[in-house]
Amino acid sequence: MGRSVPAHVGIIMDGNGRWARQRGLPRNEGHKAAERAIHDVVEACGEIGVGYLTLYAFSTENWNRPRAEVDFILSHLLAGFIKRNIDELDARGVRIRTIGRTTGLPSRGRKALLDAIERTRANSGLQLILALNYGGRAEIADAVRTIAQAVAAGRLEPGAVDEAVISGALYLPDVPDPDLIIRTSGEERLSNFLLWQSAYSELCFSSVLWPDYTREDLEKAISGYMGRERRFGGVDTGGGPA
């Protein structure tokens, strides 16, 4: 018997710029076109039974992009996406959360994000986690800083620091590690996404550019995941997927 639907799916949404370039369009048109894929994937995850969906929306390294593109993504696009979709997301019971150093976001996008988080706080459906100004190394550094402060204050013994303590100091410690991480556009790397949490995640690399990614592509990835055997370092039982 195959395994169940993944509780937590993470997606590295890649290929917006290439999608636009292939069509002779400005890069920002690729970012705008990506909204359709986000809408379809969020809807599908909620209907399939995925409990958590983390979307890598803007990394700590993305600040190196042209200023106009950064401003467009973090102000215009983020606020616009929330405004256009918040009523439907709320009606579907989606709870919006975020990870990353969000205090560094432009005020317009940050306000829209915080308003959406507050509005959907009590929802019990799919948890949509937007990784914004996020980096896996930055998250681990922030966790280590929190733990170091607890040790310095005498609230924690150095010898008590273990994997559970580190996990508990991450941005959203109540969220389970991702079972499946998907990356689009043909690239095959994690690019600083959920580095601690992805230790035993199944990986799926798709050649589809993110604006073209469909519900069918997601269902194919989940079906592939459900056919794999996850041993977490244990011995192959020889019994196939379990």
C-alpha positions as CSV (number, residue, x, y, z in Angstrom):
1,M,0.0,0.0,0.0
2,G,1.3,3.5,-0.9
3,R,2.0,6.1,1.8
4,S,-0.4,8.9,2.5
5,V,-0.5,12.4,1.1
6,P,2.4,14.5,2.4
7,A,1.5,16.5,5.5
8,H,3.9,19.3,4.4
9,V,4.9,20.3,0.9
10,G,7.6,23.0,0.2
11,I,7.9,24.6,-3.2
12,I,10.8,26.5,-4.6
13,M,9.0,28.6,-7.2
14,D,11.6,29.1,-9.9
15,G,11.5,30.2,-13.5
16,N,9.5,33.4,-13.6
17,G,12.3,35.4,-15.2
18,R,13.0,32.7,-17.9
19,W,9.2,32.4,-18.6
20,A,9.1,36.2,-19.3
21,R,12.3,36.2,-21.3
22,Q,11.1,33.3,-23.6
23,R,8.1,35.6,-24.4
24,G,10.1,38.7,-24.9
25,L,8.5,40.3,-21.8
26,P,9.9,42.2,-18.8
27,R,10.9,40.0,-15.9
28,N,8.1,41.5,-13.8
29,E,5.5,40.0,-16.2
30,G,6.8,36.6,-15.2
31,H,6.3,37.4,-11.5
32,K,2.7,38.5,-12.3
33,A,2.0,35.4,-14.3
34,A,3.1,33.2,-11.3
35,E,0.0,34.2,-9.4
36,R,-2.1,31.7,-11.3
37,A,0.2,28.8,-10.4
38,I,0.1,29.9,-6.7
39,H,-3.7,30.0,-6.8
40,D,-4.0,26.6,-8.4
41,V,-1.5,24.9,-6.1
42,V,-3.0,26.4,-2.9
43,E,-6.4,25.3,-4.0
44,A,-5.2,21.8,-4.9
45,C,-3.3,21.3,-1.7
46,G,-6.3,22.2,0.4
47,E,-8.5,19.8,-1.6
48,I,-6.0,16.9,-1.6
49,G,-5.4,17.1,2.1
50,V,-2.0,18.6,2.5
51,G,-1.8,20.3,5.8
52,Y,1.1,22.8,5.3
53,L,2.3,24.4,2.1
54,T,5.5,26.5,2.2
55,L,6.2,28.7,-0.8
56,Y,9.7,30.1,-1.2
57,A,8.7,33.6,-2.3
58,F,11.7,35.8,-1.7
59,S,15.1,34.7,-0.4
60,T,17.7,36.7,1.6
61,E,19.9,36.5,-1.6
62,N,17.1,38.0,-3.8
63,W,18.0,41.4,-2.5
64,N,20.9,41.3,-5.0
65,R,18.4,41.6,-7.9
66,P,17.7,45.1,-9.5
67,R,16.0,47.5,-7.0
68,A,13.0,48.0,-9.2
69,E,12.3,44.2,-9.4
70,V,12.7,43.8,-5.6
71,D,10.3,46.7,-4.9
72,F,7.8,45.3,-7.4
73,I,7.9,41.8,-5.7
74,L,7.8,42.9,-2.1
75,S,5.5,45.9,-2.3
76,H,3.2,45.8,-5.4
77,L,3.1,42.1,-6.0
78,L,2.8,40.9,-2.4
79,A,0.2,43.4,-1.4
80,G,-1.7,42.9,-4.6
81,F,-1.7,39.1,-4.3
82,I,-3.1,39.3,-0.8
83,K,-5.8,41.9,-1.8
84,R,-6.9,39.8,-4.8
85,N,-7.0,36.5,-3.0
86,I,-7.6,37.0,0.7
87,D,-11.4,36.7,0.6
88,E,-11.2,33.3,-1.2
89,L,-8.3,32.1,1.0
90,D,-10.2,33.0,4.1
91,A,-13.4,31.4,2.9
92,R,-11.5,28.2,2.2
93,G,-10.2,28.2,5.8
94,V,-6.6,28.8,4.7
95,R,-4.4,30.1,7.5
96,I,-1.6,32.4,6.3
97,R,1.7,32.4,8.1
98,T,5.2,33.5,7.3
99,I,8.9,32.7,7.9
100,G,11.9,34.9,7.4
101,R,13.2,38.2,8.6
102,T,10.0,39.9,7.7
103,T,10.8,43.1,9.7
104,G,13.0,43.9,6.7
105,L,10.2,44.0,4.2
106,P,8.9,47.2,2.7
107,S,6.0,48.7,4.8
108,R,3.3,48.2,2.2
109,G,3.9,44.5,1.6
110,R,4.6,43.9,5.3
111,K,1.3,45.5,6.4
112,A,-0.7,43.5,3.9
113,L,1.0,40.3,5.1
114,L,0.5,41.0,8.8
115,D,-3.2,41.9,8.2
116,A,-3.7,38.6,6.3
117,I,-2.0,36.7,9.1
118,E,-4.2,38.3,11.7
119,R,-7.4,37.8,9.6
120,T,-6.8,34.1,9.1
121,R,-5.3,33.3,12.4
122,A,-8.2,31.2,13.6
123,N,-8.6,29.2,10.4
124,S,-8.1,25.5,10.6
125,G,-7.6,24.5,7.0
126,L,-4.4,24.5,5.0
127,Q,-1.6,26.5,6.5
128,L,0.0,28.6,3.7
129,I,3.5,29.6,4.8
130,L,5.1,32.4,2.8
131,A,8.9,32.4,3.0
132,L,9.8,36.1,2.6
133,N,13.3,37.5,3.2
134,Y,14.0,33.9,4.1
135,G,17.2,31.9,4.1
136,G,17.9,28.6,5.7
137,R,21.3,29.6,7.0
138,A,19.8,32.9,8.4
139,E,17.1,30.8,10.2
140,I,19.7,28.6,11.8
141,A,21.8,31.6,12.8
142,D,18.8,33.2,14.4
143,A,18.0,30.0,16.2
144,V,21.6,29.7,17.5
145,R,21.4,33.3,18.7
146,T,18.2,32.6,20.6
147,I,19.7,29.5,22.2
148,A,23.0,31.4,23.0
149,Q,21.0,34.1,24.8
150,A,19.1,31.5,26.8
151,V,22.4,29.9,27.9
152,A,23.9,33.3,28.7
153,A,20.9,34.1,30.8
154,G,21.1,30.8,32.7
155,R,17.8,29.5,31.4
156,L,19.5,26.7,29.5
157,E,22.5,24.5,30.2
158,P,24.9,24.1,27.3
159,G,24.8,20.4,27.7
160,A,21.1,20.4,27.1
161,V,21.3,21.8,23.6
162,D,20.3,19.0,21.2
163,E,18.4,18.7,18.0
164,A,15.1,19.2,19.7
165,V,16.2,22.4,21.2
166,I,17.5,23.7,17.9
167,S,14.2,22.7,16.1
168,G,12.3,24.5,18.9
169,A,14.1,27.7,18.2
170,L,13.3,27.8,14.5
171,Y,10.8,30.3,13.1
172,L,7.7,28.0,13.2
173,P,8.6,25.2,15.6
174,D,5.1,23.8,15.5
175,V,5.2,23.1,11.8
176,P,6.4,19.6,10.8
177,D,9.4,19.1,8.6
178,P,8.5,19.0,4.9
179,D,7.8,15.6,3.5
180,L,8.2,16.7,-0.1
181,I,10.1,19.6,-1.6
182,I,9.4,20.6,-5.2
183,R,11.6,22.8,-7.3
184,T,10.5,24.0,-10.7
185,S,12.4,25.2,-13.8
186,G,14.9,22.3,-14.1
187,E,17.3,23.5,-11.4
188,E,18.3,20.8,-8.9
189,R,19.4,22.4,-5.7
190,L,17.7,23.7,-2.5
191,S,19.1,27.2,-2.7
192,N,19.1,27.8,1.1
193,F,15.5,26.6,1.5
194,L,14.5,24.9,4.8
195,L,18.0,23.5,5.3
196,W,17.5,22.2,8.8
197,Q,14.0,20.9,8.2
198,S,14.8,19.2,4.8
199,A,17.2,16.6,6.2
200,Y,14.9,13.7,5.2
201,S,12.6,15.4,2.7
202,E,11.8,13.7,-0.6
203,L,12.9,15.9,-3.5
204,C,11.1,16.4,-6.8
205,F,12.7,18.5,-9.6
206,S,10.4,19.6,-12.4
207,S,11.5,21.1,-15.7
208,V,8.3,23.2,-15.8
209,L,8.7,26.9,-15.3
210,W,6.7,28.1,-12.3
211,P,4.1,30.3,-14.2
212,D,3.3,27.1,-16.2
213,Y,3.1,24.8,-13.2
214,T,-0.4,23.2,-12.9
215,R,-2.5,21.2,-10.5
216,E,-1.7,18.2,-12.7
217,D,2.1,18.8,-12.2
218,L,1.5,18.9,-8.4
219,E,-0.6,15.8,-8.4
220,K,2.2,14.0,-10.4
221,A,4.8,15.0,-7.8
222,I,2.6,13.9,-4.9
223,S,1.9,10.6,-6.6
224,G,5.6,10.0,-7.0
225,Y,6.2,10.8,-3.4
226,M,3.5,8.4,-2.4
227,G,5.3,5.6,-4.3
228,R,8.6,6.1,-2.5
229,E,9.8,4.3,0.6
230,R,11.2,6.7,3.3
231,R,13.5,4.8,5.7
232,F,15.1,7.8,7.5
233,G,18.4,6.1,7.6
234,G,17.0,2.7,8.4
235,V,17.4,-0.6,6.7
236,D,15.6,-1.4,3.4
237,T,12.9,-3.9,4.3
238,G,12.6,-5.1,0.8
239,G,8.8,-4.8,1.0
240,G,8.4,-1.8,-1.3
241,P,6.6,1.4,-0.3
242,A,5.2,1.4,3.2
